[in-house]
Amino acid sequence: MRLPYTFFVGFRYLKAKKRERAVSLNTGISVAGVALGVAALIIVLSVMTGFQDHLRDRILGVNAHVVIFEYGPSGVEAPDKVVRLAREVPGVVAAAPYILSQVLFTRGPQISGGVVRGIDPGQETGVSDLPRNLKEGRLEDLGPAERGVLPGILVGKELALRLGLLLGDRVVLVSPQTRLGPFGTMVPRMKSFRVVGIFESGMYEYDAALAYIHLSEAQKFFDMPGRVTGVGVRVADIYQAREVAQRLQERLGPIYYTRDWMQMNRNLFSALKLEKLVMFIILVLIVLVAAFNIVGTLTMLVMEKQREIAILKAMGAPRRDIMRIFMVNGLLIGGVGTLVGVLVGYGVCVMLQKYQFITLPSDIYYLSHLPVHMRWQEFLAVSVAAVTISFLATLYPSWKAATLDPVEALRYE
């Protein structure tokens, strides 16, 4: 199939002659502007996606993908039954009961508030990344109290630093729940534990305020015999968590309700999504600036090519063909700039992933380098936006060329 002549004429017009060097320079500037905008968009979006995915993985490394609760103040009354039914639902990989409650951690004069989570070590490994997050100690040592031995506890790295805890040290948990004291007064619940492990999740909020104890010890300490706060569920595909949660809801019945990880962290991820959208809009302005360069380049080209346009119109070329010629010019500028920008952006992202030459203070961000995650959907969205803006920039100069009067253009030739 032969291409229309408008394509060849438009391409030829971009090849500057000696007296048209200004047009050639503006064309190069326009291509460079589009390429710069596209590359900046791709790099920034890839880095922001990397941060978002890194944060999501850290959160899901500590928390379950879906959580099952029972209506009422007493928690889940039959956790074994709920775990068994949950594991039968398609899409569920593992399920484990847990107890979650606020406590005070004390060691001598040092006091810190936080949250303690009661888990079954054998089942928890399938729901969270706790075994991988352990920096010291073993998960197997997190057992109930034995004769003459305190029950074990796993503490976060920042919490251990704050209280000065090492493996084998004793820490006291104080619950806001009260019990009847020996003199008939209400006193808070207190119990001593032995540090058997220190974990680091990569999230300061968790590392500074979270600890794990055995599920049976949590049931005794919080007076929840045979009951738990909820049941955590891990799913095969995190983006199908909402659908799996609905299946769990239908399977378990109306006395239970479910929450997926997106619902539990909606504010955080909504803020990240909004920030990413704002950055996309801001960086598109770079492409818009390049679009103004395209308008200026095509306007100068129309002025330089008035004689040629008049000849084409005198030979019978319709207005739409004249418009197409200059639209081809703008699309070539935008297309080449977009292609160069995509290649440059991809190359920089690959270098950031491979060589990690931009470092971050790990004690602040828990990252040693910029996380980069490239998605073809974002590459496509940026490319389509750049080409569309480039096309819109051709409309006015193309219309001016199409409405040129050939008689006026050839009057003094």
Order of alpha helices (4+ residues) and beta strands (2+ residues): alpha-alpha-beta-alpha-beta-beta-alpha-alpha-beta-beta-alpha-beta-beta-alpha-beta-alpha-beta-alpha-beta-alpha-alpha-alpha-alpha-alpha-alpha-alpha
